[in-house]
Amino acid sequence: MPTTPPGFLILDDALEGAAEGDALTLDGEEGRHAAKVARIGVGEQVLLTDGPGRQVLAEVTAAAKEQLELRLLGDPSAPVPRLPRLALVQALATGGRDEQAVESATELGADRIVPWIAERSVSVWRGEKLRKGRARWQGTVRAAVKQCRRPGIPEVDQPVTTAALAEQVAVTTAAGGIVLVLHEQESVGLMSLVAELRDAGGAGGEVPEIVVVVGPEGGIAPAELDRLRSAGARSVLLGPEVLRSSTAGPAALAVLSGIVGRWG
């Protein structure tokens, strides 16, 4: 059985306007990894992916210490239109569970990820940790994109407080988006919204984005939940089981991918 070529990311607009036969240099962090770690050699093929979702196979024509020279084997595919977009607001969690959520959410189709410094987050980013934490999540996203060969690289937004998140919720819902806060004590199930959500993903759907909000290990504080609801969010029950912070968001994204027609 043929294997899928290893994937590498193009973090600029080099694939925009590119065509079969064009030469391209894979350098920087991606080039170093390809040449030094993966040891990709002349004659081998790689799969290139950029932020908007263009993809193309390329053949290595020359290998240097920290970069590869490539020849495109076809025209890059068009950017992938993804409407409604799927976003995950993930509260910071301990034990690496938030990064597990980010990794799985990327593999399962998230288009945007927002780090949330919730009231009950034990792990809190301040000062330099804000930059380092976001950079770590971006690295997790990029590794997951290469692993699953998905088109497009999800955005990792700046970390937000609850106040800033509430403002974002108000903007999203005012623009026609849907914000769903997962809550274990809610009586309204996510599956009760199937008809509405399916319409959002159908032809002519006018919902630009569906946002899933997941709290930290200690749950979302009542005042936070009230604030998000007041801004336009809806709280829903994902299922009868109480899932960890690392699995709740990805599980919801998987359900939504099926409902809006991305899968099947």
N, C-alpha and C positions, 0 to 999 in steps of 0.2 A: 504494500500500500504506500503510495507516495506521501512524503511528509511535507508539511507546510513550511515554506522558507522562514527563517528567523525574521522577526519584525524589528524595525527601527523607526524612530520618529524624526520628522522634519519639523523643526520648531519655528521656521520662518515661512515665507510665501514662495519658496523655490518651486513647488509643484504647480503653482498657478501659472497657466500659460505654457507649461512644459509639454513636450510631445515625444513620441516614440523615437528612440535613437539619440536623444539629448544626453549630454554628459552632466554629471552631478557629483559634487564632492560631499561625502559624509564625514564631517569633522566634529570638533567639540567633544562633549561628553559622549554623545552617541557614537561618533567615530572611534574614540578611544576604546569604548566598550566592544565595538564590533571587531576592531583590529587586535587589541591586546587580551581581552577576556574571552570573547567568543571565537577568536582566531579565524575569522572569515577570510578565505583566500580567493585568489584569482579564479574566475570561472564559476564561482558559487553565486547563488541568487539570494536576494533579500527582498522583503516586503516593506515598502515605505508607506508611512501614514502621516498626514499632517493634521493640524488642529480642526479645520472645517470638515474633515472626513475624506479627503482625496486619498486614494491608494493606488500604488503601481508596483509591479515587479521590476527589479533592476538586477543587472549582472555586474559582478566586480571585474573591472578591467585592470586595476592596479591596487596593491595593498602596501601602505606605508606603516610606520610605527604607530601612528595615532589617527589615521584616517584611511578611508577607502575611496577610490575613484570608481564611479558607477556609470553604466549605460542603461537608460530606461528601455525596457522591453515592450512597452506599450504606451498609449496615452493614459495619463492619470484619470481615474474615474472622477465623476463630478462630485462636488461636495454633497454630503448626505443631508437632505431636508428632514428634520425631525420635529414634527409638530403633532401634538403638543410636546414641548420639551419636558423632560423629567428631571427634577431637582431634588436633592437630599440636603436637608438642614440637619447636621449631625452634632449633637452636644458632645463636648469634650468628655472623654471617659478615661479611666485608669486601665492599666494592664494591657495597653495596646488595643483595647477593644474598639476604640474609635477608628484607628487605622485599619483594623480588620473590616469594619463597616465600609470605609472608603474604598478599599480594594475590591470587595464583593460588589459594591454599588457600581463601580466602574465597569466591571465585567458584565453586570446585568443591565447596563444601558443608561446610567445617569449621565445627563448632559451638563450638570452644574452641581457643585458641592459647596456647602457653606458651613464652616466651623462655627459652632455656637457656644459661647461661654455662658452656660446656664447658671441659674442661682445655686443649684445643687451639684454642679460640676466640681468634683474633687480636684481634678487636674485643671489648672487655670493658667492661661497664657498672659503674661504681662511683659512689657518692655521688649527685650531682645527675643524672648520666647515667642512673641507674636510672629516675628519674621521667620524664626527657625521652625516653628510649628507648621506654619503654612507651607514652607519650603519642603518639609518632610511629607506632608500630605500630597503636594504636587509630585514628589518623587514616587510616592505610592501609586498615584493615578497613572503616571507614565509607565511604570513597570507593569501595571495591570493591563494597560492598553496593548503593550507589546506581547504579553502573555496570551491574551484572548484574541488578538488580531482584529479587534473591532475597529470600525471607521470612526474617526474623530477623537479628539482629546478633551475630556471634560474640563471645564474651568473650575478652579478652586478660588472662591471669593475670599476677600479679607474677612478675618474673624469678626463676629458680631456679638454684641451684648443683647440682652432681651429687649431693651428699649429700641435698639437699632433693628432687631429682627421684626418687632411689631410694626415699625415704619415700613420695612420691606414688604411685609404681609399686606399692609394697606395699599401699597402701590401695585402689588401683583394682582390683588383681587379687583382693584379699581380698573385694571386693564383687561379684566375678563379671565384671569387665572384662577386656579383652584388651589387652596392651601389646606392640607390635611394633617392634623396633629394626631399622632398615634397615642392612644391613652387606654390603659388596661381596665379602667373603670367605666368606660363609655358603653352605652347600650346600643348605639347606632353602629352597625357593622360596616366595614369597608365594602363588602359585597352588596350591601343594600343600595350602593350608588352606581352599580354596574351600568344601568341604562344611561345615566347622565354622563358617566365617564366614557362609555363607548361612543356616544355622540360627539364627545370632545375629540376623539381620535378618528372620526369618520371623515369622509369627503366633505369639504366645506366647513369642517369644525372650526369654531372661532376661539377656542381656548388656547392661548399661546403657551401656557406652562402649567404643569401640575407639580406642586411642591409637597414633599413629605417631610414632616418635622418629627425628629426622634429625640427624646430627652436623655439625660444621663442615668447612671445606675440607680440613683435615688429617686428617679421619676421627676416629672415636671411639677414645680411648686404651684399650688392652687392660684396664687396671684399671677403667676406667669401665664397659666392657662387662660385665666380670665382676660388678661391683656391681649393675648393672641386672638382669642375669640372676638373681642371687641374690635380688633383690627380687621376682622373678616375671615379668620381661619375657622375651620370646622374640625371638631375632635371626633375621631372614629376609633372603633375597636378592630384590630387586625384579625384576631382570631381568639379561640378559647385559651390558648397557651400564653404564658407570660414569657416573652422572648428577651434575650439579652440585648443590650444596646448595640452589640456588634451584629446582630442578625435581624432585628426588627426592620430597619430601613431597607436592607437588601431584599428581604422577603416581600415587603410592600411594593418595591419597584418591580419585582418579578411578576406580582399579581397585576400591577398596572400595565406592564408591557404586554401581557396577554389581553387585557381588556381593551386597550387602545389600538390593538392590531399590529404591534411590532412583531409579535411572535405568532406563528401559525397562520 
